[in-house]
Amino acid sequence: MDRRVFLGTLAGGLLAAPLAAEGQQPARMVKIGYLEFGSAAPGTPRFEAFRRGLRELGWIEGKSIAIVVRAAEGNENRLPEFTVDLVKLKVDLIFASSTPAALAAKQVATTTPIVIGFVADPVGSGLVASLARPGGNITGWTHLAGLELNAKRLEILAQAVPGAVRIGALWNQANPIHGPGLKEVEAVARRLTVELHAVGVRDPKELEGAFSTLAQQRVQALTVPPDGMFLAHQSRIIDLAAKHRIPTMYGVTELTKAGGLMAYGTNLLDMYRRGALFVDKILKGAKPGDLPVEQPTKFDLVINLKTAKALGLTIPQSVLQRADQVIE
């Protein structure tokens, strides 16, 4: 080859390389819609657990992903409009936290992949065809692994508050899983020979009246099952339980860290972190309908001794020894 041709070719190649690099378009940033029934402000434990899960899988906010948050702050009526907003923003995927958010997402986002979290009964709610084969555009995880957990909570509560003969049960009349769950609790109450006073609500505005009713019935302890509305208004429920001095068992362990007395259930923060696994798989090409819905396999008993002391309650050692975590 002529030396001048070789040098010209070499120079041209060196010049072309940076020009080609400059002409390359950066990878498109993926947009994830985060639809929350309650609060999703920065620092909120469940939201932060979800973000941490994404980081652990290599998704970096501001570089490879953008999380678009829409939180209803406990107002269920806002969920459909928030879902419409996310669809208009052309998010690549929606993470819907709680049953109301998941139902709103299913109704509006018919083609957008949806990952659900903190949903009690995905099949019964009509969100998926089955846990093993969800079908459609939805998958995720459920916090329910059987109605017998409601019965277990009542058993532990009765042991933690010795001598309690009148026990209350707060339930959400709008939650389809709470009715069958309440029957499990009633059966255990009969076996334990305690009076069960069930008070149902459909709206957070009814919570104060419900606790007043429980106080009038002189309940000596209370069980509160997992529920999206209850979780969205957890501070109010915990405050009302403290105001009426009612030892309360919750179905979400997170509530004990917020001041609740005790809880028996799955670790929600771990489940929200694991929810990022579904997001990762779908963004890498998996179809939501092919990914089985995950159920929890581990349940923790958490007791807050500071709250027990404030109530003047001494938790028996036999119960404390069973606890997975004791907050002092």
VOPAGU-2260 file (C-alpha; in pm, 1 decimal, decimal comma):
REM VOPAGU-2260
SITE   aa  ch    i         X         Y         Z
SITE  MET   A    0       0,0       0,0       0,0
SITE  ASP   A    1     120,4     353,5     -78,6
SITE  ARG   A    2     251,3     511,2     244,2
SITE  ARG   A    3      48,2     827,1     189,2
SITE  VAL   A    4    -271,6     621,2     140,9
SITE  PHE   A    5    -199,0     424,9     462,4
SITE  LEU   A    6    -143,0     741,5     668,1
SITE  GLY   A    7    -454,0     900,0     522,8
SITE  THR   A    8    -660,3     593,8     605,4
SITE  LEU   A    9    -518,3     581,0     959,5
SITE  ALA   A   10    -586,1     951,4    1019,1
SITE  GLY   A   11    -936,7     919,5     881,9
SITE  GLY   A   12   -1004,3     627,8    1111,4
SITE  LEU   A   13    -880,0     817,8    1416,3
SITE  LEU   A   14   -1098,9    1113,7    1329,7
SITE  ALA   A   15   -1401,0     897,7    1255,5
SITE  ALA   A   16   -1386,6     709,8    1584,8
SITE  PRO   A   17   -1469,6    1003,3    1817,4
SITE  LEU   A   18   -1727,7    1133,7    1570,2
SITE  ALA   A   19   -1901,8     796,9    1571,4
SITE  ALA   A   20   -1894,7     788,9    1952,2
SITE  GLU   A   21   -2042,8    1137,8    1969,5
SITE  GLY   A   22   -2315,0    1035,3    1728,1
SITE  GLN   A   23   -2428,5     737,4    1941,4
SITE  GLN   A   24   -2753,6     792,5    2129,1
SITE  PRO   A   25   -2740,2     717,1    2502,7
SITE  ALA   A   26   -2951,2     422,6    2624,1
SITE  ARG   A   27   -3309,1     529,7    2695,1
SITE  MET   A   28   -3384,2     574,2    3062,1
SITE  VAL   A   29   -3650,7     330,3    3182,0
SITE  LYS   A   30   -3950,5     484,8    3359,1
SITE  ILE   A   31   -4109,9     295,2    3646,5
SITE  GLY   A   32   -4443,3     413,2    3782,1
SITE  TYR   A   33   -4483,1     361,7    4158,0
SITE  LEU   A   34   -4854,3     366,7    4248,4
SITE  GLU   A   35   -4911,8     374,1    4623,9
SITE  PHE   A   36   -5239,9     371,5    4818,1
SITE  GLY   A   37   -5067,7     523,9    5120,0
SITE  SER   A   38   -4756,2     740,3    5137,8
SITE  ALA   A   39   -4442,7     708,3    4925,8
SITE  ALA   A   40   -4250,6    1013,0    5039,5
SITE  PRO   A   41   -3870,3     983,5    5035,9
SITE  GLY   A   42   -3769,2     796,3    5348,2
SITE  THR   A   43   -4091,3     595,5    5372,2
SITE  PRO   A   44   -3968,2     246,6    5472,6
SITE  ARG   A   45   -4154,8      43,5    5207,9
SITE  PHE   A   46   -4067,5     279,9    4923,2
SITE  GLU   A   47   -3703,2     289,9    5029,6
SITE  ALA   A   48   -3693,9     -90,9    5046,6
SITE  PHE   A   49   -3818,1    -105,2    4686,4
SITE  ARG   A   50   -3554,9     146,3    4574,5
SITE  ARG   A   51   -3285,1     -47,8    4757,8
SITE  GLY   A   52   -3389,0    -365,5    4580,3
SITE  LEU   A   53   -3352,9    -195,3    4243,0
SITE  ARG   A   54   -3007,1     -61,5    4333,9
SITE  GLU   A   55   -2893,7    -407,4    4439,3
SITE  LEU   A   56   -2990,2    -531,0    4092,7
SITE  GLY   A   57   -2787,8    -258,8    3922,1
SITE  TRP   A   58   -3063,4      -9,6    3839,2
SITE  ILE   A   59   -2944,2     343,1    3918,6
SITE  GLU   A   60   -3192,8     627,2    3950,0
SITE  GLY   A   61   -3108,2     917,2    3722,0
SITE  LYS   A   62   -2893,4     695,0    3499,7
SITE  SER   A   63   -3073,2     376,0    3398,7
SITE  ILE   A   64   -3414,7     432,4    3560,1
SITE  ALA   A   65   -3650,6     705,9    3671,7
SITE  ILE   A   66   -3917,7     632,0    3933,9
SITE  VAL   A   67   -4238,0     830,0    3886,1
SITE  VAL   A   68   -4429,3     830,0    4216,2
SITE  ARG   A   69   -4802,9     874,3    4254,6
SITE  ALA   A   70   -4924,8     828,1    4613,8
SITE  ALA   A   71   -5290,9     860,9    4714,5
SITE  GLU   A   72   -5211,8     920,6    5085,1
SITE  GLY   A   73   -5500,5     691,2    5180,4
SITE  ASN   A   74   -5753,2     842,7    4937,9
SITE  GLU   A   75   -5863,2     547,2    4723,8
SITE  ASN   A   76   -6060,5     769,8    4485,2
SITE  ARG   A   77   -5739,8     922,1    4349,7
SITE  LEU   A   78   -5586,7     596,1    4233,8
SITE  PRO   A   79   -5762,4     573,8    3892,5
SITE  GLU   A   80   -5659,4     928,2    3792,8
SITE  PHE   A   81   -5304,0     863,8    3908,4
SITE  THR   A   82   -5293,1     547,9    3696,2
SITE  VAL   A   83   -5416,4     743,0    3393,0
SITE  ASP   A   84   -5139,1     994,2    3458,4
SITE  LEU   A   85   -4874,2     721,1    3464,6
SITE  VAL   A   86   -5003,0     571,8    3140,6
SITE  LYS   A   87   -4993,9     913,5    2973,0
SITE  LEU   A   88   -4633,5     949,2    3085,8
SITE  LYS   A   89   -4564,3     620,4    2904,4
SITE  VAL   A   90   -4401,6     443,8    3196,8
SITE  ASP   A   91   -4248,0     108,4    3106,4
SITE  LEU   A   92   -4390,7     -65,9    3411,8
SITE  ILE   A   93   -4615,4       7,9    3710,2
SITE  PHE   A   94   -4547,9    -117,0    4062,2
SITE  ALA   A   95   -4887,3    -110,3    4238,4
SITE  SER   A   96   -4875,3    -126,4    4617,5
SITE  SER   A   97   -5188,4    -271,8    4787,1
SITE  THR   A   98   -5509,2    -416,8    4647,8
SITE  PRO   A   99   -5684,2     -82,3    4569,8
SITE  ALA   A  100   -5381,3      39,2    4372,1
SITE  ALA   A  101   -5350,8    -293,2    4190,1
SITE  LEU   A  102   -5720,0    -292,4    4091,9
SITE  ALA   A  103   -5694,8      65,4    3964,0
SITE  ALA   A  104   -5384,5     -24,0    3763,0
SITE  LYS   A  105   -5549,2    -332,9    3613,2
SITE  GLN   A  106   -5853,6    -133,9    3503,3
SITE  VAL   A  107   -5660,2     147,6    3336,7
SITE  ALA   A  108   -5319,0       9,7    3234,9
SITE  THR   A  109   -5437,4    -284,5    3026,7
SITE  THR   A  110   -5114,4    -330,5    2829,7
SITE  THR   A  111   -4849,4    -187,0    3063,3
SITE  PRO   A  112   -4668,4    -454,3    3272,1
SITE  ILE   A  113   -4783,3    -437,3    3634,4
SITE  VAL   A  114   -4604,5    -570,1    3943,4
SITE  ILE   A  115   -4828,6    -592,2    4250,6
SITE  GLY   A  116   -4727,2    -581,8    4616,6
SITE  PHE   A  117   -4910,6    -612,0    4949,9
SITE  VAL   A  118   -5215,0    -773,6    4788,2
SITE  ALA   A  119   -5404,0   -1025,4    5002,2
SITE  ASP   A  120   -5585,7   -1230,3    4740,0
SITE  PRO   A  121   -5471,3   -1170,1    4379,6
SITE  VAL   A  122   -5687,0   -1453,0    4244,1
SITE  GLY   A  123   -6003,2   -1372,6    4440,4
SITE  SER   A  124   -5964,7   -1004,1    4355,4
SITE  GLY   A  125   -5957,9   -1090,4    3985,0
SITE  LEU   A  126   -5606,5    -957,0    3933,8
SITE  VAL   A  127   -5454,6   -1283,4    3809,0
SITE  ALA   A  128   -5588,0   -1614,3    3677,5
SITE  SER   A  129   -5380,7   -1817,7    3926,2
SITE  LEU   A  130   -5072,4   -1777,9    4141,7
SITE  ALA   A  131   -4871,2   -2027,1    3936,5
SITE  ARG   A  132   -4980,9   -1890,7    3597,6
SITE  PRO   A  133   -5097,5   -1529,2    3640,1
SITE  GLY   A  134   -5154,6   -1468,0    3267,8
SITE  GLY   A  135   -5213,3   -1118,9    3129,7
SITE  ASN   A  136   -4990,7    -827,6    3223,9
SITE  ILE   A  137   -4978,2    -870,2    3604,4
SITE  THR   A  138   -4756,3   -1056,4    3851,6
SITE  GLY   A  139   -4589,0    -980,8    4185,4
SITE  TRP   A  140   -4630,7   -1095,4    4543,5
SITE  THR   A  141   -4902,8   -1149,5    4799,7
SITE  HIS   A  142   -4864,1   -1113,2    5176,0
SITE  LEU   A  143   -5125,8   -1381,2    5242,7
SITE  ALA   A  144   -5026,8   -1743,6    5287,4
SITE  GLY   A  145   -5352,5   -1868,6    5441,0
SITE  LEU   A  146   -5643,4   -1743,5    5649,6
SITE  GLU   A  147   -5513,6   -1941,9    5946,4
SITE  LEU   A  148   -5268,6   -1656,8    6017,6
SITE  ASN   A  149   -5563,0   -1455,1    6151,1
SITE  ALA   A  150   -5635,6   -1733,4    6396,8
SITE  LYS   A  151   -5268,8   -1753,8    6497,0
SITE  ARG   A  152   -5262,9   -1383,4    6578,2
SITE  LEU   A  153   -5560,0   -1419,2    6811,2
SITE  GLU   A  154   -5398,8   -1714,9    6987,1
SITE  ILE   A  155   -5074,4   -1522,9    7048,2
SITE  LEU   A  156   -5265,9   -1212,7    7158,5
SITE  ALA   A  157   -5466,0   -1413,4    7413,7
SITE  GLN   A  158   -5139,2   -1552,3    7554,4
SITE  ALA   A  159   -4978,5   -1205,8    7563,8
SITE  VAL   A  160   -5270,2   -1053,3    7754,8
SITE  PRO   A  161   -5351,3   -1320,3    8015,0
SITE  GLY   A  162   -5701,2   -1299,1    8154,0
SITE  ALA   A  163   -5847,8   -1114,2    7855,8
SITE  VAL   A  164   -6201,9   -1243,6    7808,6
SITE  ARG   A  165   -6329,8    -972,1    7571,2
SITE  ILE   A  166   -6121,9    -933,3    7255,9
SITE  GLY   A  167   -6200,6    -700,8    6967,7
SITE  ALA   A  168   -6141,8    -751,2    6595,5
SITE  LEU   A  169   -6119,5    -453,9    6360,2
SITE  TRP   A  170   -6190,6    -541,8    5997,1
SITE  ASN   A  171   -6239,1    -367,3    5664,8
SITE  GLN   A  172   -6582,7    -446,2    5524,7
SITE  ALA   A  173   -6465,5    -344,5    5177,2
SITE  ASN   A  174   -6181,7    -599,4    5178,8
SITE  PRO   A  175   -6312,3    -928,9    5030,4
SITE  ILE   A  176   -6061,9   -1139,6    5223,7
SITE  HIS   A  177   -6154,0    -999,0    5566,7
SITE  GLY   A  178   -6494,7   -1171,1    5584,0
SITE  PRO   A  179   -6352,8   -1524,9    5551,6
SITE  GLY   A  180   -6061,5   -1425,7    5776,2
SITE  LEU   A  181   -6303,3   -1309,7    6045,2
SITE  LYS   A  182   -6471,1   -1651,8    6045,4
SITE  GLU   A  183   -6132,8   -1806,5    6129,0
SITE  VAL   A  184   -6094,4   -1564,7    6419,5
SITE  GLU   A  185   -6448,6   -1639,5    6544,9
SITE  ALA   A  186   -6374,4   -2012,4    6545,6
SITE  VAL   A  187   -6060,7   -1964,3    6756,3
SITE  ALA   A  188   -6245,2   -1728,0    6991,9
SITE  ARG   A  189   -6501,6   -2002,1    7059,5
SITE  ARG   A  190   -6224,6   -2253,0    7123,9
SITE  LEU   A  191   -6050,8   -2014,3    7363,8
SITE  THR   A  192   -6386,2   -1927,0    7525,1
SITE  VAL   A  193   -6339,9   -1552,6    7482,0
SITE  GLU   A  194   -6600,7   -1300,7    7370,0
SITE  LEU   A  195   -6518,7   -1162,4    7026,4
SITE  HIS   A  196   -6641,0    -812,7    6942,6
SITE  ALA   A  197   -6594,9    -752,5    6570,3
SITE  VAL   A  198   -6624,8    -395,1    6444,2
SITE  GLY   A  199   -6615,5    -329,4    6071,6
SITE  VAL   A  200   -6533,1      -9,0    5884,3
SITE  ARG   A  201   -6540,6      88,3    5518,1
SITE  ASP   A  202   -6381,5     431,2    5535,5
SITE  PRO   A  203   -6095,4     579,5    5740,4
SITE  LYS   A  204   -6343,5     837,9    5871,9
SITE  GLU   A  205   -6507,7     553,5    6064,6
SITE  LEU   A  206   -6193,3     453,6    6255,5
SITE  GLU   A  207   -6244,8     685,4    6552,2
SITE  GLY   A  208   -6603,9     569,1    6593,5
SITE  ALA   A  209   -6492,6     207,1    6570,6
SITE  PHE   A  210   -6245,3     250,5    6854,9
SITE  SER   A  211   -6507,5     430,1    7062,5
SITE  THR   A  212   -6736,4     130,9    7011,7
SITE  LEU   A  213   -6459,5    -109,2    7113,2
SITE  ALA   A  214   -6394,7      97,3    7426,0
SITE  GLN   A  215   -6765,3      94,7    7513,5
SITE  GLN   A  216   -6763,5    -282,7    7476,3
SITE  ARG   A  217   -6472,5    -285,9    7723,1
SITE  VAL   A  218   -6249,8    -502,7    7504,6
SITE  GLN   A  219   -5925,4    -596,9    7677,3
SITE  ALA   A  220   -5727,1    -660,1    7359,8
SITE  LEU   A  221   -5764,5    -609,0    6984,6
SITE  THR   A  222   -5651,2    -778,1    6663,9
SITE  VAL   A  223   -5606,1    -584,0    6339,2
SITE  PRO   A  224   -5543,1    -784,4    6018,9
SITE  PRO   A  225   -5326,7    -667,3    5726,8
SITE  ASP   A  226   -5510,2    -423,1    5500,6
SITE  GLY   A  227   -5419,5    -147,2    5257,4
SITE  MET   A  228   -5643,5     109,9    5424,6
SITE  PHE   A  229   -5520,4      17,4    5772,0
SITE  LEU   A  230   -5159,5      41,1    5654,9
SITE  ALA   A  231   -5220,9     379,3    5490,3
SITE  HIS   A  232   -5367,7     508,2    5818,5
SITE  GLN   A  233   -5139,7     316,2    6053,7
SITE  SER   A  234   -5040,0     616,5    6265,0
SITE  ARG   A  235   -5402,2     699,2    6335,4
SITE  ILE   A  236   -5485,2     340,1    6433,3
SITE  ILE   A  237   -5181,3     313,2    6660,3
SITE  ASP   A  238   -5269,6     645,9    6826,0
SITE  LEU   A  239   -5631,3     539,5    6879,8
SITE  ALA   A  240   -5520,6     209,6    7033,9
SITE  ALA   A  241   -5290,7     402,8    7269,1
SITE  LYS   A  242   -5560,9     660,0    7350,5
SITE  HIS   A  243   -5807,1     388,7    7453,7
SITE  ARG   A  244   -5529,3     181,6    7613,7
SITE  ILE   A  245   -5611,6    -131,4    7413,0
SITE  PRO   A  246   -5327,3    -384,0    7366,5
SITE  THR   A  247   -5330,9    -451,8    6992,5
SITE  MET   A  248   -5195,7    -725,4    6768,6
SITE  TYR   A  249   -5127,2    -624,3    6406,3
SITE  GLY   A  250   -5072,0    -826,0    6091,7
SITE  VAL   A  251   -4783,5    -611,4    5966,5
SITE  THR   A  252   -4457,8    -617,5    6163,7
SITE  GLU   A  253   -4365,3    -268,4    6045,8
SITE  LEU   A  254   -4634,8    -123,4    6274,0
SITE  THR   A  255   -4449,0    -226,8    6589,2
SITE  LYS   A  256   -4161,4       4,0    6496,2
SITE  ALA   A  257   -4416,0     284,0    6462,0
SITE  GLY   A  258   -4540,7     224,6    6817,2
SITE  GLY   A  259   -4776,0     -71,0    6785,8
SITE  LEU   A  260   -4765,0    -327,7    7065,9
SITE  MET   A  261   -4709,3    -645,9    6869,3
SITE  ALA   A  262   -4742,3    -800,8    6525,5
SITE  TYR   A  263   -4724,5   -1139,8    6362,2
SITE  GLY   A  264   -4676,8   -1153,7    5987,3
SITE  THR   A  265   -4439,9   -1131,2    5697,9
SITE  ASN   A  266   -4156,6    -879,3    5678,8
SITE  LEU   A  267   -4302,2    -622,4    5439,9
SITE  LEU   A  268   -3975,5    -440,2    5385,3
SITE  ASP   A  269   -3813,1    -758,4    5264,4
SITE  MET   A  270   -4108,4    -828,0    5036,4
SITE  TYR   A  271   -4093,2    -477,5    4885,5
SITE  ARG   A  272   -3721,5    -522,0    4826,1
SITE  ARG   A  273   -3791,1    -855,8    4657,9
SITE  GLY   A  274   -4057,7    -687,5    4446,8
SITE  ALA   A  275   -3770,8    -529,0    4254,9
SITE  LEU   A  276   -3680,9    -878,3    4129,1
SITE  PHE   A  277   -4003,2    -890,3    3929,2
SITE  VAL   A  278   -3932,6    -544,9    3788,3
SITE  ASP   A  279   -3581,8    -652,0    3688,9
SITE  LYS   A  280   -3700,8    -967,4    3512,6
SITE  ILE   A  281   -3974,5    -787,1    3319,8
SITE  LEU   A  282   -3747,1    -502,7    3211,2
SITE  LYS   A  283   -3507,0    -768,8    3081,7
SITE  GLY   A  284   -3774,7    -928,3    2865,3
SITE  ALA   A  285   -3981,9   -1163,8    3081,6
SITE  LYS   A  286   -4359,6   -1160,5    3039,3
SITE  PRO   A  287   -4551,7   -1081,4    3361,2
SITE  GLY   A  288   -4804,6   -1356,2    3294,4
SITE  ASP   A  289   -4525,9   -1616,3    3290,9
SITE  LEU   A  290   -4386,8   -1519,4    3633,6
SITE  PRO   A  291   -4562,8   -1697,4    3925,7
SITE  VAL   A  292   -4697,9   -1476,5    4203,8
SITE  GLU   A  293   -4478,1   -1514,0    4511,7
SITE  GLN   A  294   -4614,8   -1600,3    4856,1
SITE  PRO   A  295   -4433,2   -1540,6    5186,0
SITE  THR   A  296   -4278,7   -1838,1    5361,9
SITE  LYS   A  297   -4144,3   -1671,9    5677,7
SITE  PHE   A  298   -4344,1   -1495,5    5946,2
SITE  ASP   A  299   -4208,9   -1298,2    6240,0
SITE  LEU   A  300   -4343,3   -1216,2    6582,6
SITE  VAL   A  301   -4232,0    -867,0    6688,7
SITE  ILE   A  302   -4309,4    -714,7    7029,4
SITE  ASN   A  303   -4261,9    -353,3    7139,0
SITE  LEU   A  304   -4184,6    -350,7    7512,9
SITE  LYS   A  305   -4189,5      30,6    7527,2
SITE  THR   A  306   -4553,1      23,6    7420,8
SITE  ALA   A  307   -4627,4    -259,6    7663,7
SITE  LYS   A  308   -4482,6     -52,0    7947,8
SITE  ALA   A  309   -4690,6     250,0    7845,7
SITE  LEU   A  310   -5000,8      28,3    7861,6
SITE  GLY   A  311   -4899,2    -113,5    8198,7
SITE  LEU   A  312   -4884,6    -458,6    8042,8
SITE  THR   A  313   -4634,8    -729,1    8133,5
SITE  ILE   A  314   -4580,9    -969,3    7844,8
SITE  PRO   A  315   -4530,9   -1325,7    7975,7
SITE  GLN   A  316   -4182,2   -1468,9    7928,7
SITE  SER   A  317   -4329,2   -1761,9    7737,9
SITE  VAL   A  318   -4445,1   -1517,9    7468,0
SITE  LEU   A  319   -4127,8   -1307,1    7470,5
SITE  GLN   A  320   -3915,6   -1617,7    7415,7
SITE  ARG   A  321   -4109,5   -1690,6    7097,0
SITE  ALA   A  322   -4052,8   -1340,9    6956,1
SITE  ASP   A  323   -3822,9   -1298,4    6657,9
SITE  GLN   A  324   -3759,9    -937,1    6759,8
SITE  VAL   A  325   -3819,6    -742,7    7080,3
SITE  ILE   A  326   -3811,7    -363,4    7067,9
SITE  GLU   A  327   -3700,3    -217,6    7402,1
